[in-house]
Amino acid sequence: MKETLSLGRIAGVRVGLHWSVLVIIVLVAVVLARGRLPAAHPGHPAWAYWVAALLTSLVFLASLLAHELAHAVVARRNGVQVEGITLWMLGGAARLRTEAPTPGAELRIAVVGPLTSLVAGGVCIGLAVGLDALHASGLVVEAVAWLAAINIVLAVFNALPAAPLDGGRLLRSFLWHRTGDRVRATRGASAAGRALGWLLVAGGFAAVLFAGNLSGLWSALIGWFLVTTATAEARQAELRSALHGVPVSRVMTWNPVTVPTAMTVAQFLEDAPFDRFRHSAFPVLAPDGEVAGLVTAGAVRDVPPHARPTTTIGEVMRPLPDVETAAPGDMVVDLLPRLQESRERRALVLDDGRLLGIVTLADISRVVTWLTGAPRREG
């Protein structure tokens, strides 16, 4: 899930929002402003309900962020590289570049999320009780009470033993500790996640069809998310297992076709040998032979025809600092998450700044096909 809006760094962790997070804000605001708040405390003007509801939805978003930040901070303390956090429609996701090194580290990373939500819920309970004792506005007390309840529900739901929930991580750490096999443990947690997901999907549609309860659609959506994410996690675990111990040097394409920065786009298209068109991206070399960046077929294609004779490759390339790079001795399993998140889905392989090759997701896919013994498709 890629961010739409960056919020900078919090506790050293990159935080961003996906546009779908607006669904959370709108949904919570509507439920509170049109339902719970007027029902519990009638007689207030409509604007008061909406202000209280919007502020409550923003605080709820902050509690989701706190949940994910707790995961990220503990992950970093246990030697796991954290790519960042993105808040989106179904909550939040802490993107980890590497996996927990031990079952104990996995347990610590997983359990801190629900604990954070429980603490947030407990704090809100105490705050609601205190505000009520001070005879604060009923709307404020009701909003804080709702935040207490939703954080406790969030903690309990996330503790369910099913991937990709935190409880699924706990289950995986237990199975990993018992069997000593990370992949087998992931399969077990993923199977539990798919089972819970299909149960939520079935229950959601049943609520809609037989009870006319449209909120069942939300349950079905969450269930479908669990099914797809748990399945993806199982596949990712199998992929990492197949690539364990494989260095980049065994996967990459050596001595790729390069392009000079001074070449114009028109020259690139007119003088290019036919074998060049089998590729969709090319390393770009500066006049001194140093790697300057990477140019893609899309960047070349986007140059208007009338500007191609005067536009150089150096002007349309992505500079080297913005391109993923790797060393030939790096492990493919560590590079893979970076490639999946990158814009070009490829990395330049450098040795002390000298270009050795290029590696793409397609290269890795072909190697996995061979390593897993899967039949290859021609074409």
C-alpha positions as CSV (number, residue, x, y, z in Angstrom):
1,M,0.0,0.0,0.0
2,K,1.8,3.1,-1.2
3,E,1.3,6.5,0.5
4,T,-0.5,9.4,-1.2
5,L,0.6,12.1,1.3
6,S,3.7,12.0,3.4
7,L,3.6,13.1,7.0
8,G,7.3,13.1,7.5
9,R,9.0,11.0,10.2
10,I,7.8,10.2,13.7
11,A,10.2,8.4,16.1
12,G,12.5,8.0,13.1
13,V,9.8,6.1,11.1
14,R,8.5,7.4,7.8
15,V,4.7,7.9,8.0
16,G,2.2,8.5,5.2
17,L,-1.5,8.5,4.4
18,H,-3.2,6.7,1.5
19,W,-6.1,8.5,0.0
20,S,-8.5,5.8,1.1
21,V,-7.9,6.9,4.7
22,L,-10.6,9.5,4.0
23,V,-13.1,6.5,4.2
24,I,-12.2,6.0,7.9
25,I,-12.7,9.7,8.7
26,V,-16.0,10.0,6.8
27,L,-17.4,6.7,8.1
28,V,-16.6,7.4,11.7
29,A,-17.9,10.9,11.5
30,V,-21.2,9.9,9.9
31,V,-21.7,7.1,12.4
32,L,-21.2,9.4,15.3
33,A,-22.8,12.6,14.0
34,R,-25.9,10.9,12.6
35,G,-26.2,8.1,15.1
36,R,-24.5,7.6,18.4
37,L,-24.0,11.2,19.6
38,P,-27.6,12.5,18.8
39,A,-29.1,9.3,20.3
40,A,-27.1,9.6,23.5
41,H,-27.3,13.4,23.9
42,P,-30.2,14.9,21.9
43,G,-30.9,18.6,21.7
44,H,-27.6,19.9,20.4
45,P,-27.3,21.8,17.1
46,A,-26.2,19.7,14.1
47,W,-22.8,21.5,13.8
48,A,-21.9,20.5,17.4
49,Y,-22.4,16.8,16.5
50,W,-20.3,17.1,13.4
51,V,-17.5,18.9,15.1
52,A,-17.3,16.4,17.8
53,A,-17.5,13.5,15.3
54,L,-14.8,14.9,13.1
55,L,-12.4,15.5,16.0
56,T,-13.2,12.0,17.3
57,S,-12.4,10.4,13.9
58,L,-9.0,12.3,13.8
59,V,-8.1,11.0,17.3
60,F,-9.1,7.5,16.2
61,L,-6.8,7.9,13.3
62,A,-4.0,8.9,15.7
63,S,-4.7,5.8,17.8
64,L,-4.2,3.6,14.7
65,L,-1.0,5.4,14.0
66,A,0.2,4.8,17.6
67,H,-0.6,1.1,17.1
68,E,1.5,0.8,14.0
69,L,4.3,3.0,15.4
70,A,4.6,0.6,18.4
71,H,5.2,-2.2,15.9
72,A,7.8,-0.2,14.0
73,V,9.7,1.0,17.0
74,V,9.9,-2.5,18.6
75,A,10.8,-4.0,15.2
76,R,13.8,-1.7,14.8
77,R,14.9,-2.5,18.3
78,N,14.9,-6.2,17.3
79,G,17.1,-5.6,14.2
80,V,14.3,-5.5,11.7
81,Q,14.5,-2.8,9.0
82,V,11.3,-0.6,8.8
83,E,10.4,0.9,5.4
84,G,7.6,3.0,6.9
85,I,3.9,3.2,7.9
86,T,0.9,3.9,5.7
87,L,-2.5,4.6,7.1
88,W,-5.3,3.5,4.7
89,M,-9.0,2.5,4.5
90,L,-8.8,-0.6,6.7
91,G,-6.4,0.8,9.3
92,G,-2.6,0.9,9.0
93,A,0.3,-1.1,7.8
94,A,3.9,-1.1,9.0
95,R,6.1,-2.1,6.1
96,L,9.0,-4.2,7.2
97,R,12.0,-4.7,4.8
98,T,13.3,-7.7,6.7
99,E,11.8,-10.4,8.9
100,A,12.2,-11.0,12.6
101,P,15.4,-13.0,13.2
102,T,13.9,-15.2,16.0
103,P,10.5,-16.4,17.2
104,G,11.0,-14.2,20.3
105,A,11.5,-11.1,18.3
106,E,8.4,-12.0,16.2
107,L,6.4,-12.3,19.4
108,R,7.6,-8.9,20.8
109,I,6.9,-7.1,17.5
110,A,3.4,-8.6,17.3
111,V,2.2,-8.3,20.9
112,V,3.1,-4.6,21.3
113,G,0.3,-3.5,18.8
114,P,-2.7,-4.9,20.7
115,L,-1.1,-3.8,24.0
116,T,-0.8,-0.2,22.7
117,S,-4.5,-0.3,21.7
118,L,-5.5,-1.7,25.1
119,V,-3.5,1.0,26.9
120,A,-5.1,3.7,24.7
121,G,-8.5,2.2,25.5
122,G,-7.7,2.2,29.2
123,V,-6.6,5.8,29.1
124,C,-9.8,6.8,27.4
125,I,-11.9,5.0,29.9
126,G,-10.1,6.9,32.7
127,L,-10.5,10.1,30.9
128,A,-14.2,9.6,30.2
129,V,-14.8,8.8,33.9
130,G,-12.8,11.9,35.0
131,L,-14.6,14.2,32.5
132,D,-18.0,12.8,33.6
133,A,-17.1,13.5,37.3
134,L,-16.2,17.0,36.4
135,H,-19.6,17.4,34.6
136,A,-18.0,18.0,31.2
137,S,-20.1,18.2,28.1
138,G,-22.0,15.0,27.4
139,L,-20.8,15.0,23.8
140,V,-17.2,15.1,24.9
141,V,-17.7,12.3,27.4
142,E,-19.5,10.2,24.8
143,A,-16.8,10.7,22.2
144,V,-14.1,9.7,24.6
145,A,-16.1,6.7,25.7
146,W,-16.5,5.6,22.0
147,L,-12.7,6.0,21.6
148,A,-12.2,3.7,24.6
149,A,-14.5,1.1,23.2
150,I,-13.2,1.1,19.7
151,N,-9.5,0.8,20.8
152,I,-10.4,-2.2,23.0
153,V,-12.3,-3.8,20.1
154,L,-9.3,-3.1,17.9
155,A,-7.0,-4.8,20.4
156,V,-9.2,-7.8,20.7
157,F,-9.8,-8.2,16.9
158,N,-6.1,-7.9,16.2
159,A,-5.3,-10.5,18.8
160,L,-7.2,-13.2,16.9
161,P,-4.8,-15.9,15.8
162,A,-5.0,-15.4,12.1
163,A,-2.6,-13.7,9.6
164,P,-2.2,-10.9,8.8
165,L,-3.5,-9.8,12.2
166,D,-1.2,-9.4,15.1
167,G,-2.6,-12.6,16.6
168,G,-1.5,-14.3,13.4
169,R,2.1,-13.1,14.1
170,L,1.8,-14.5,17.6
171,L,0.5,-17.8,16.2
172,R,3.4,-17.8,13.7
173,S,6.0,-17.1,16.5
174,F,4.5,-20.0,18.5
175,L,4.6,-22.4,15.6
176,W,8.0,-21.3,14.6
177,H,9.3,-21.9,18.1
178,R,7.7,-25.4,18.2
179,T,8.7,-26.6,14.7
180,G,11.8,-24.5,14.0
181,D,10.5,-23.9,10.5
182,R,9.6,-20.3,9.7
183,V,7.9,-21.2,6.4
184,R,5.8,-24.0,7.9
185,A,4.8,-21.6,10.7
186,T,3.7,-19.0,8.1
187,R,1.6,-21.5,6.3
188,G,-0.2,-22.3,9.5
189,A,-0.9,-18.7,10.4
190,S,-1.9,-18.0,6.8
191,A,-4.4,-20.9,6.7
192,A,-6.0,-19.5,9.9
193,G,-6.2,-16.1,8.3
194,R,-8.0,-17.4,5.2
195,A,-10.4,-19.4,7.4
196,L,-11.3,-16.3,9.5
197,G,-11.5,-14.2,6.3
198,W,-14.0,-16.6,4.6
199,L,-16.0,-16.8,7.8
200,L,-16.3,-13.0,7.8
201,V,-17.2,-12.9,4.1
202,A,-19.9,-15.5,4.6
203,G,-21.2,-13.8,7.8
204,G,-21.2,-10.4,6.1
205,F,-23.2,-11.5,3.1
206,A,-25.6,-13.5,5.3
207,A,-26.3,-10.3,7.3
208,V,-27.0,-8.4,4.2
209,L,-29.2,-11.0,2.5
210,F,-31.2,-12.4,5.4
211,A,-31.2,-9.5,7.9
212,G,-31.0,-6.5,5.5
213,N,-28.0,-5.2,7.5
214,L,-25.8,-3.3,5.1
215,S,-23.0,-3.1,7.7
216,G,-22.4,-6.7,6.8
217,L,-20.7,-5.4,3.6
218,W,-18.0,-3.9,5.8
219,S,-17.5,-7.3,7.5
220,A,-17.3,-9.0,4.1
221,L,-14.7,-6.4,2.9
222,I,-12.5,-7.0,5.9
223,G,-12.8,-10.7,5.4
224,W,-11.8,-10.5,1.8
225,F,-8.8,-8.4,2.8
226,L,-7.8,-11.1,5.3
227,V,-8.1,-13.8,2.7
228,T,-6.0,-12.0,0.0
229,T,-3.4,-10.8,2.4
230,A,-3.0,-14.1,4.2
231,T,-2.6,-15.8,0.8
232,A,0.0,-13.2,-0.3
233,E,1.9,-13.7,3.0
234,A,2.1,-17.5,2.4
235,R,3.3,-17.0,-1.1
236,Q,5.9,-14.4,0.0
237,A,7.2,-16.9,2.6
238,E,7.6,-19.6,0.0
239,L,9.4,-17.1,-2.2
240,R,11.8,-16.1,0.5
241,S,12.4,-19.7,1.3
242,A,13.3,-20.5,-2.3
243,L,15.6,-17.5,-2.5
244,H,17.4,-18.1,0.8
245,G,21.1,-17.8,0.4
246,V,20.9,-16.7,-3.3
247,P,23.1,-13.6,-4.0
248,V,22.3,-10.9,-6.5
249,S,25.2,-12.0,-8.7
250,R,23.4,-15.3,-9.5
251,V,20.2,-13.5,-10.6
252,M,21.3,-10.3,-12.3
253,T,21.9,-9.6,-16.0
254,W,25.6,-8.9,-16.5
255,N,27.0,-6.1,-18.7
256,P,23.7,-4.5,-19.6
257,V,23.3,-2.1,-22.6
258,T,24.2,1.4,-21.5
259,V,23.3,4.9,-22.8
260,P,25.5,8.0,-22.5
261,T,23.9,11.1,-20.9
262,A,24.8,13.3,-23.9
263,M,22.8,11.2,-26.4
264,T,19.6,12.8,-27.6
265,V,16.3,11.0,-27.4
266,A,16.1,11.1,-31.2
267,Q,19.5,9.5,-31.5
268,F,18.6,6.9,-29.0
269,L,15.5,5.9,-31.0
270,E,17.1,6.1,-34.5
271,D,20.4,4.5,-33.8
272,A,19.4,1.9,-31.3
273,P,20.3,-1.7,-32.3
274,F,17.4,-4.1,-32.4
275,D,18.6,-5.9,-29.2
276,R,18.1,-2.7,-27.3
277,F,14.3,-2.9,-27.8
278,R,14.2,-6.1,-25.8
279,H,14.8,-4.0,-22.7
280,S,12.6,-1.4,-21.0
281,A,15.2,0.4,-19.0
282,F,18.9,1.2,-19.4
283,P,21.8,2.4,-17.1
284,V,23.0,5.8,-18.1
285,L,26.7,6.7,-18.0
286,A,28.3,10.1,-17.6
287,P,31.2,11.2,-19.9
288,D,33.7,9.9,-17.3
289,G,32.2,6.5,-17.4
290,E,30.6,6.7,-14.0
291,V,27.0,5.6,-13.5
292,A,24.7,8.6,-13.7
293,G,21.2,7.1,-13.4
294,L,18.6,5.0,-15.2
295,V,16.4,5.8,-18.2
296,T,13.2,4.0,-18.9
297,A,11.3,3.4,-22.1
298,G,8.4,5.3,-20.6
299,A,10.5,8.4,-19.9
300,V,11.7,8.3,-23.5
301,R,8.2,7.8,-24.9
302,D,6.9,10.8,-22.9
303,V,9.2,13.2,-24.7
304,P,7.2,15.0,-27.4
305,P,8.4,14.2,-31.0
306,H,9.4,17.8,-31.7
307,A,11.6,17.9,-28.6
308,R,13.4,14.7,-29.1
309,P,16.3,16.1,-31.3
310,T,17.3,18.5,-28.5
311,T,16.4,16.6,-25.4
312,T,19.3,14.5,-24.0
313,I,19.0,11.2,-22.1
314,G,20.6,12.9,-19.1
315,E,17.6,15.3,-18.9
316,V,14.9,12.5,-18.8
317,M,16.8,9.9,-16.7
318,R,16.2,9.2,-13.1
319,P,19.4,10.2,-11.2
320,L,21.4,7.5,-9.4
321,P,20.3,8.6,-5.9
322,D,16.7,8.0,-6.9
323,V,17.4,4.5,-8.3
324,E,17.6,1.3,-6.3
325,T,21.1,-0.2,-6.2
326,A,22.6,-3.4,-4.9
327,A,26.0,-5.0,-4.5
328,P,26.7,-8.4,-6.2
329,G,27.0,-10.1,-2.8
330,D,23.7,-8.8,-1.4
331,M,21.0,-11.4,-0.8
332,V,18.1,-11.4,-3.2
333,V,15.6,-11.9,-0.3
334,D,16.7,-8.6,1.2
335,L,16.6,-6.8,-2.2
336,L,13.2,-8.2,-3.2
337,P,11.0,-5.9,-0.9
338,R,12.9,-2.9,-2.1
339,L,12.2,-3.8,-5.8
340,Q,8.5,-4.4,-5.1
341,E,8.2,-0.9,-3.6
342,S,10.4,0.8,-6.2
343,R,9.1,2.8,-9.1
344,E,11.1,1.0,-11.8
345,R,11.0,-2.5,-10.2
346,R,14.7,-3.0,-10.9
347,A,18.1,-2.2,-9.4
348,L,21.5,-1.4,-10.7
349,V,24.2,-3.7,-9.4
350,L,27.3,-1.8,-8.5
351,D,30.7,-2.7,-7.1
352,D,32.5,0.3,-5.6
353,G,30.5,2.5,-8.0
354,R,31.4,0.4,-11.1
355,L,28.4,-0.9,-13.0
356,L,28.3,-4.7,-13.1
357,G,24.7,-5.4,-14.1
358,I,21.0,-4.9,-13.6
359,V,18.4,-7.0,-11.8
360,T,14.6,-6.9,-12.2
361,L,11.6,-8.6,-10.7
362,A,11.3,-10.7,-13.9
363,D,14.9,-12.0,-13.3
364,I,14.0,-13.0,-9.8
365,S,10.8,-14.7,-11.0
366,R,12.7,-16.8,-13.5
367,V,15.1,-18.0,-10.9
368,V,12.3,-18.9,-8.5
369,T,10.7,-20.9,-11.3
370,W,13.8,-22.9,-11.7
371,L,14.5,-23.3,-8.0
372,T,11.0,-24.5,-7.2
373,G,10.9,-26.9,-10.1
374,A,7.8,-25.2,-11.6
375,P,7.2,-25.8,-15.3
376,R,8.3,-22.9,-17.4
377,R,6.1,-21.3,-20.0
378,E,7.6,-20.4,-23.3
379,G,7.0,-17.0,-24.9
